[in-house]
Structures are given as structure tokens and as C-alpha cells.
Amino acid sequence: MIRSMLFLPGNTPNIIVNGEILGADAVILDLEDAVAPAEKDSARILVRNALKYMGFGACRVTVRINAIDTEFWQKDLDAIIPVKPDLIMPPKVSCAKDVQTVDAYITALEEKLGLEKNTVGLIPLIETALGIENAYAIASASPRVRAIFLGGEDLTADLHCKRTKEGNEINYARCRMVVAARAAGVEVYDTPFTDVNDDEGIYTDAQYAKSLGFTGKSAISPRHVKAINEVFSPSAKDIAYAYEVMEAIRIAKEQGKGAVALRGKMIDAPIVARAQQTIAMAEALGLGREA
């Protein structure tokens, strides 16, 4: 269960070594925007060695490689795939072909290394207008795709609009991403809230993302991780109600009843599905009925 994903620059060893203890469910080791061209080679080696020799415990690891229109992306994959990160994040993905290009290269590497096919997953970073319009095609482009990820900063630059805290300018993109991901059967992650000093704003932004159906949210600062984890975790009230729903269904089946009511409200299939999702999430997070 990944609620929070924390970006860590790939050229900062003092930060990377603490990645496991920063509270995020996953870290994104960044070889792209956070790394200057002159530092690409050294960052790639640092990230590779961190994965090979250090490990991140229960914290999942994604590596953001450079875009496929650069000279760096294949070198990134040559170095990183042998140490088996959980996910590779290709940036600037605008169509299914972009995903398939990266997929084909990883497949060849996995075969060469004797790894099982699709050992390493993909989480395409969608941050262009064309990418938003092709979100479903991207999400369903390969079995290797585990999730899609919204990049709000580059997207608003491509849209020729200002990025704001309120986020109205990316509302369509957020909705489009969630629908595309769910239709393709993959997870979907929201763009970071970039004001690292606004402790109230991150809660508001995360709550809105959750209300739209996002699986979780990314962060560029460890300061935001706690808020994201809280928002994307089921509350004690949610968990208790989910168990009540399932108990009501169990009793109704024992009594041979077709219609089930709880607290004066009919329990239909969507309510049961949400209850099952809540319980599954709670169990994945180690939360019980008294969470």
C-alpha cells in the first residue's frame, strides 16, 4: 500500500541514506530534473550503489530516469535495472509509444540479466497536454505499467497557465488521470503540493486529491509526508463502519435476506465494494478495528 511518494535528488548522498526513515511509503530517486547535466553520471552511480548496497527496508523505491528524447535514459536503465528497483518513472510521457519504447528496452535488459519479465514496473509521469489526453492509452500501454503519475508543474507550463495552490488549473487533468487509471486497472498518484511551508495547505490539497480517487500523493519535502499518510489512510470511523457493513451482509446471508439495511440505509454493491477496499487498506497498513 503506497500512500506517499517522496522525491529525493539522485545527487544528494546525505539525503538518500536517510530515505528509509523519512516516513514515506515510497521514495523517488530522481535522475532527471533534480540533477544537472554535468552530474548525471555521478548521480546514476550513486543511485545504483544505494540500491545495491544500502537498501530501503519496507520503503518502496522508484527511480525517475531522464526522458527518452535525451542521451541519458538508456544509460540510466543500463545502470539501474540490474539492481531491481520497484518502479521506473519515465518523464514527459505523452503517448503509448513512449511507454512501449521504455518497456522494450527494459525487457531486453531483463532477458540479458536473466530476470523474470516485468520484474521492474513502470509508473509513467504524465506532464503534458498531449499526455493528459492520452492518459488511458498510456495507462494501458503495457502490463509493466503499475500506475500513472501527474506532474503539475510541467503541465501548467505546457498549458501556458500559472500553477496555483488552489489547483483549479489542473482540475481537468486530475479528473482525467483518475478515470484513465481506474479504467486501465492501475493506480494513480497526484502531483506534489509545492509550498513546503504551508502545513494547512498540504492537508487541503491531499484531501481533495483523495476525494477525486487518487491512490496517493507525492511530496518534495519530508515535511508533507505525515499529512499525506494521514489523509490517505482510512480513519478509525471508516474502518469500524466497513466492518459493520460486512457483518450486516454476513448476517443477512445467514438469514436468507435479499435486502440489507444498516443505520436506516440500504447496503448495495458499491457500499460493499468500498467497505472491502477500506478493510483491505486497513489490513495492508496494519490497522485494526480499533485504529
C-alpha positions in Angstrom: 0.0 0.0 0.0 1.7 3.2 -1.2 0.1 6.4 0.1 3.0 8.8 -0.1 5.9 9.1 -2.6 8.8 11.3 -1.7 11.1 12.8 -4.3 14.8 12.6 -3.3 17.5 14.2 -5.6 19.8 11.5 -7.0 22.9 13.5 -6.4 22.5 14.0 -2.6 24.0 11.1 -0.7 23.3 12.7 2.7 19.6 12.7 1.9 19.4 9.3 0.1 21.0 7.5 3.0 18.1 8.6 5.2 15.4 7.7 2.7 14.1 4.8 4.7 13.4 6.8 7.8 11.7 9.8 6.3 8.2 8.3 6.8 7.2 7.9 3.1 5.8 4.6 1.8 8.0 5.1 -1.3 10.9 7.2 -2.4 11.5 8.5 -5.9 15.2 8.7 -6.5 15.5 11.5 -9.2 18.0 11.4 -12.0 16.1 13.9 -14.1 15.1 17.5 -13.1 17.0 17.5 -9.8 20.3 16.7 -11.5 22.3 19.0 -13.7 23.6 17.5 -17.0 27.2 17.6 -15.7 26.2 15.5 -12.7 24.1 12.8 -14.5 26.9 10.2 -14.5 27.8 10.6 -10.8 24.1 10.7 -9.7 23.4 7.5 -11.7 26.3 5.7 -9.9 25.2 7.0 -6.6 21.6 5.8 -7.0 22.8 2.4 -8.4 25.1 1.9 -5.4 22.4 3.0 -2.9 20.1 0.3 -4.3 22.8 -2.3 -4.5 24.5 -1.9 -1.1 22.2 0.1 1.2 18.6 -0.9 0.7 15.5 1.0 1.8 13.8 -1.6 4.1 10.0 -1.6 3.7 10.1 1.7 1.7 9.4 1.1 -2.0 11.9 2.6 -4.5 11.1 4.3 -7.8 13.8 5.8 -10.0 12.9 8.7 -12.2 15.1 8.4 -15.3 15.7 11.0 -18.0 13.3 11.5 -20.8 13.6 9.4 -24.0 14.4 12.4 -26.1 17.7 12.8 -24.1 21.0 11.0 -24.4 20.8 9.8 -20.8 17.8 7.5 -20.4 19.3 4.3 -21.8 22.4 4.8 -19.6 20.1 5.2 -16.6 18.4 1.9 -17.3 21.6 0.1 -18.0 22.8 1.1 -14.5 19.5 0.8 -12.6 17.7 -2.3 -13.9 20.4 -4.8 -12.6 19.7 -3.6 -9.0 15.9 -4.1 -9.5 14.1 -1.0 -8.3 10.4 -1.5 -7.7 9.5 1.0 -10.4 11.0 3.1 -13.2 9.4 6.5 -13.8 9.9 7.8 -17.3 9.1 11.5 -17.5 7.4 13.6 -20.2 5.3 10.6 -21.4 2.8 11.8 -24.0 1.7 8.6 -25.7 1.6 4.8 -25.5 4.6 4.6 -27.8 6.8 6.4 -25.2 5.9 3.7 -22.7 6.5 0.9 -25.2 9.9 2.3 -26.1 11.0 2.2 -22.4 9.3 -1.2 -21.9 11.1 -2.8 -24.9 14.5 -1.6 -23.6 13.8 -2.9 -20.1 12.6 -6.2 -21.5 15.8 -6.6 -23.4 17.8 -5.9 -20.2 15.8 -8.3 -18.1 16.4 -11.0 -20.7 20.1 -10.3 -20.7 20.3 -10.3 -16.9 18.2 -13.5 -16.5 15.4 -11.6 -14.7 11.8 -12.6 -14.9 9.9 -10.5 -17.4 8.2 -7.4 -15.9 10.3 -7.7 -12.7 10.6 -3.9 -12.8 7.3 -2.0 -13.2 6.7 1.4 -14.8 5.0 4.5 -13.5 4.8 6.9 -16.4 4.9 10.6 -15.5 2.3 12.5 -17.4 3.1 16.2 -17.6 2.0 17.5 -21.0 -1.4 18.4 -22.5 -1.0 15.6 -25.0 -0.2 13.1 -22.3 -3.3 14.0 -20.4 -5.4 13.5 -23.5 -3.7 10.1 -24.0 -3.8 9.1 -20.3 -5.8 5.9 -20.9 -3.6 4.8 -23.8 -0.5 5.4 -21.6 -2.0 3.6 -18.6 -2.9 0.5 -20.7 0.2 0.5 -23.0 2.0 -2.3 -21.2 1.5 -4.9 -18.5 4.6 -3.4 -16.9 2.6 -0.2 -16.1 1.6 -0.3 -12.4 0.4 3.3 -12.0 0.4 6.7 -13.7 1.6 9.9 -12.1 0.5 13.5 -12.6 3.2 16.2 -13.0 1.5 19.5 -12.3 4.4 21.9 -12.7 5.4 21.0 -16.3 1.8 20.5 -17.2 0.9 24.1 -16.3 3.9 25.4 -18.3 2.7 23.4 -21.3 -0.9 24.8 -20.8 0.5 28.3 -20.6 -1.1 29.0 -17.2 0.0 29.7 -13.7 0.4 27.0 -11.1 -1.6 27.9 -8.0 -2.1 26.5 -4.6 -5.9 26.1 -5.3 -5.1 23.9 -8.3 -8.2 24.9 -10.4 -6.0 25.0 -13.5 -5.2 21.2 -13.2 -8.6 20.0 -12.1 -9.5 18.6 -15.5 -6.1 16.9 -15.7 -6.6 15.3 -12.2 -10.0 14.0 -13.1 -8.9 12.7 -16.4 -6.0 10.9 -14.8 -8.1 9.2 -12.2 -10.7 8.0 -14.7 -8.0 6.7 -17.1 -6.1 4.8 -14.4 -9.2 3.2 -13.0 -10.4 2.2 -16.5 -7.0 0.6 -17.1 -6.9 -1.1 -13.7 -3.8 0.7 -12.4 -3.1 3.1 -9.5 -2.8 6.8 -9.8 -0.7 9.4 -7.9 -1.1 13.1 -7.5 1.4 15.9 -8.1 3.2 17.4 -5.2 2.0 20.4 -3.2 4.9 22.7 -3.7 4.7 25.2 -0.8 6.7 23.3 1.8 5.9 25.8 4.5 2.1 25.6 4.2 1.1 22.9 6.7 -2.6 23.5 6.3 -2.5 23.7 2.5 -1.0 20.2 2.1 -3.9 18.7 4.1 -6.4 20.5 1.9 -4.7 19.5 -1.3 -4.3 15.9 -0.2 -7.9 15.6 0.9 -9.1 17.0 -2.4 -6.9 14.5 -4.3 -8.3 11.7 -2.3 -11.8 12.8 -2.9 -11.2 12.5 -6.7 -10.0 8.9 -6.3 -6.2 9.2 -6.3 -4.4 6.3 -4.7 -1.9 8.6 -3.0 0.1 11.7 -3.4 3.8 12.7 -3.9 5.9 15.2 -2.0 9.0 17.1 -2.5 9.6 17.6 1.2 9.6 15.2 4.1 7.5 17.8 6.0 4.5 16.8 3.9 4.7 13.1 4.3 2.8 12.9 7.6 -0.1 14.8 6.2 -0.3 12.7 3.1 -0.1 9.4 5.1 -2.9 10.6 7.4 -5.2 11.7 4.6 -4.8 8.6 2.5 -5.2 6.2 5.5 -8.7 5.1 6.5 -9.9 6.6 9.7 -11.0 4.6 12.7 -14.6 5.6 11.9 -14.2 4.4 8.3 -12.7 1.1 9.4 -15.4 0.5 12.0 -18.2 1.2 9.5 -16.6 -1.1 6.9 -16.6 -4.0 9.3 -20.2 -3.2 10.3 -21.2 -3.4 6.6 -19.6 -6.7 6.1 -21.1 -8.1 9.3 -24.6 -6.9 8.2 -24.0 -8.7 4.9 -22.9 -11.9 6.7 -26.0 -11.9 8.9 -28.3 -11.2 6.0 -26.9 -14.1 4.1 -27.4 -16.4 7.1 -31.0 -15.3 7.4 -31.6 -15.6 3.7 -32.4 -12.0 3.3 -32.0 -10.3 -0.1 -32.2 -6.7 1.0 -29.8 -5.4 3.7 -30.1 -2.2 5.7 -27.6 -0.6 8.1 -28.5 2.5 10.2 -31.6 3.0 8.1 -29.7 2.9 4.7 -29.8 0.2 2.1 -26.5 -1.6 1.6 -25.9 -2.0 -2.1 -23.0 -3.4 -4.1 -21.0 -0.1 -4.3 -21.1 0.3 -0.5 -19.9 -3.3 0.0 -17.1 -2.7 -2.5 -16.0 0.4 -0.7 -16.1 -1.4 2.6 -14.0 -4.2 1.2 -11.5 -1.7 -0.1 -11.3 0.0 3.3 -10.7 -3.2 5.1 -8.1 -4.3 2.6 -6.3 -1.0 3.0 -6.5 -1.1 6.8 -5.1 -4.6 6.9 -2.3 -3.6 4.5 -1.4 -0.7 6.8 -1.6 -2.9 10.0 -4.7 -1.1 11.2 -7.4 -3.0 13.1 -10.9 -2.2 14.0 -9.8 0.0 16.9 -7.4 2.0 14.6 
